[in-house]
């Protein structure tokens, strides 16, 4: 267990980093294109980005 636990923890952290590297640009692209609901509502109402999560 001493050998397996650090390897599993390192692999899990690497997986989280790898998944975040993949998903952050996708989510940012979807927000920019207006495919996410609160961004499309915000772009339709012509409000600033700070007001997108208020309504």
TIZASE-675032 format. One line per 3 residues: number of its first residue (from 1); for each residue x, y, z of N, C-alpha, C, O. Coordinates in steps of 0.1 Angstrom, whole numbers, plus 2048, in hexadecimal, padded with zeros to 3 digits. Each point is the difference from the previous one (the first is absolute). Layout:
N
NUM) X Y Z X Y Z X Y Z X Y Z  ...
***
This chain:
55
1) 808 7F4 800 7F8 80C 800 809 80D 800 7FB 80A 7FB  811 7F5 80A 808 80B 801 804 804 7F1 802 80C 7FD  800 7EB 7FB 804 803 7F2 7F4 803 7F7 802 809 7F7
4) 7F3 7F1 80C 7F5 802 7F7 7F9 80E 802 7FB 806 7F7  804 7FF 816 7F9 80C 802 806 80C 7FA 7F8 808 7FA  815 7FB 807 805 80C 7F9 7FE 7FF 7F1 7FD 80B 7FA
7) 805 7EA 800 7FE 7FE 7F2 7F2 803 7FC 7FD 807 7F5  7F9 7F4 813 7F2 803 7FD 7FD 80E 801 7F8 806 7F8  80D 801 813 7FD 80E 802 806 808 7F5 7FA 80A 7FB
10) 812 7F3 801 807 808 7F5 7F8 7FE 7F3 7FE 80A 7F8  7FE 7EA 805 7F8 7FD 7F4 7F3 807 800 7FB 805 7F6  7FE 7FC 816 7F4 807 801 801 80F 7FE 7F8 806 7F9
13) 813 800 80D 802 80E 7FE 804 803 7F1 7FB 80A 7FB  80C 7ED 7FF 804 802 7F2 7F3 800 7F7 7FE 807 7F7  7F9 7EF 80D 7F3 7FF 7F8 7F8 80D 802 7FA 805 7F7
16) 805 800 815 7F9 80C 803 805 80C 7F8 7F9 808 7FA  815 7F9 806 806 80B 7F8 7FE 7FE 7F1 7FD 80A 7F9  804 7EA 802 7FE 7FD 7F2 7F1 803 7FC 7FE 806 7F6
19) 7F9 7F6 813 7F1 803 7FC 7FE 80F 801 7F8 805 7F8  80D 802 811 7FE 80E 801 806 807 7F4 7FA 80A 7FB  812 7F2 801 806 806 7F4 7F7 7FE 7F4 7FF 809 7F7
22) 7FA 7EB 808 7F7 7FE 7F5 7F3 808 801 7FC 806 7F6  7FE 7FB 816 7F3 805 801 800 80F 801 7F6 807 7FC  815 7FF 80A 800 80F 801 7FE 807 7F3 7F8 80A 7FF
25) 810 7F3 7F6 7FE 807 7F3 7F2 7FC 7FA 7FA 809 7FA  801 7EB 809 7F3 7FD 7FA 7F5 808 807 7F7 806 7F9  809 7FB 814 7F6 808 807 802 80F 7FC 7F6 807 7FF
28) 816 7FE 800 802 80E 7FC 7FB 802 7F2 7FA 80B 7FD  808 7EC 7FA 7FB 801 7F3 7F1 800 7FF 7FA 808 7F9  800 7EF 80F 7F1 800 801 7FA 80D 806 7F6 804 7FB
31) 811 801 80F 7FB 80D 805 802 80B 7F6 7F7 808 7FF  814 7F8 7F9 802 80A 7F7 7F6 7FF 7F4 7FB 80B 7FB  802 7E9 801 7F6 7FE 7F5 7F2 802 805 7F7 802 7F8
34) 807 7FE 815 7F2 802 806 7F8 7F4 801 7F4 800 800  813 7F4 800 7F8 7F4 801 7FC 7FC 80E 7F6 7F9 802  810 80D 808 7FC 7FE 80E 7F4 80A 803 800 80B 7FB
37) 7F7 7F0 80D 7F3 807 802 802 80E 805 7FA 80A 7FA  80E 7F8 811 801 80D 806 807 80A 7F7 7FD 80C 800  80C 7EF 7F7 807 809 7F7 7F7 804 7F5 801 80C 7FB
40) 7F7 7EB 800 7F7 804 7F5 7F5 80A 805 7FC 809 7F9  800 7F5 813 7F6 80A 806 807 80D 802 7FA 80B 7FD  812 7F5 807 808 80C 802 802 808 7F3 7FF 80C 800
43) 805 7EC 7F6 803 807 7F3 7F3 805 7FA 800 80A 7F8  7F5 7EF 80B 7F3 805 7FA 7FB 80C 807 7FA 809 7FA  809 7F8 813 7FB 80C 807 80A 80C 800 7FE 80A 805
46) 80E 7F3 7F4 80A 80B 7FE 806 805 80D 803 80C 801  7FD 7EC 809 806 804 80D 80F 7FC 800 805 7F9 7F8  802 80C 813 80E 7FD 801 802 7F2 805 7F6 7FA 805
49) 816 801 7FB 803 7F3 804 7FE 7FE 80F 7FF 7F5 805  801 816 803 7FF 7FF 80E 7F1 7FE 804 7FD 7FB 80B  7FA 808 7EC 7F2 7FE 803 7FA 7F3 7FA 7F4 7FD 801
52) 815 7FA 7FA 7FB 7F4 7F9 7FB 7F6 80A 7F7 7F9 7FE  80F 807 80E 7FC 7F6 80A 7F7 806 80B 7FD 7F9 80A  7FE 813 7F4 7F7 806 809 7F2 7FB 7FE 7F8 7FC 809
55) 803 804 7EA 7F3 7FD 7FD 7FE 7F1 800 7F5 7FB 7FE
***
